[in-house]
Amino acid sequence: MDELRQRVLGMFEQMKKETLDLHELFEAGGNDAEARKEVFYIIERLVEEGLLEERGNDFYALTLEGKRAAQGNHQVRET
């Protein structure tokens, strides 16, 4: 899995939150404007792939499949 994509998925664990807003997720790209733009496209793809779900007002949450992907396909139980 692409490194930046994995960083986006890992932001939830890093920030210890169930939902993150778009601006928090941009942090996966650091201070690089091009990387932050790529984060935006990655988020769109993750939603399309069912790994992230939109929660409204630019907030996103990992789906069960997203949690598995974030943890490197380790066993994740639904909570």
N, C-alpha and C positions, 0 to 999 in steps of 0.2 A: 504494500500500500504506500502511496506517495507520502513523503515526510510531512508536507504541509497539511495534507488531508488528515493524517494521523494526529497532528497537533490540534487541529480543529476539534476532532472527536475527544481528545484528551483534555480539552479545556474544562469540561464539566467536572472531571475528577480533580483537576488542578485547583479549580476555584471552589470545589466542594458545594456545588449548586445543582439542583434538578433542572432549572431553566436558566438560560443565558440570553442576554439581548445581543443584537447584532454588533454593537460597539464592543462588548466584552469579547465576542468571538473574533473581531478584527485583531485583537491582541496576539492571536496565533501567528499573524504576519509580521509582528514586531513593528519597527518604525519605517519599514520599507513600503512606500506607496504602492508599488507594483505587486508586492506580496499581499498587501491588504486587499487590492482589487481581486487577486486570485482567490483569496479567502471567500469573497462574496460569491464567486462562481462555484467554488467547492461547496458552499452551504446550499446553493440551489441544487447541485447534483445530489448531495446527501439527502435532501428532501425528496427528490425524484426517486432515489433508490430506496427510500423507506428507512433510512438510518437516522434521520432527524425529522421531527414534526414541528410544524409552525404552531405557536401558541397565541398568536395575535400580537399586535403592537411591536413587531420586530423581535419577539421572544421565540426561542427554540428550545426543544428538549430532545434528548436521545430516546429513540424507540428501544424496544428490547433488542432488536437486531443491531442497533447502533451501539448499545452497551456492550454487546458481544464483540463488535468490531473494535471498539475503543480499548477493550481488554485483550486484544489479540486472539479473539475467538475462544477465550476461556469460558467455562460454563457460567452462565448468568441466569439467576432465577428471577422470575417475574415477581415484582413487589406490589 
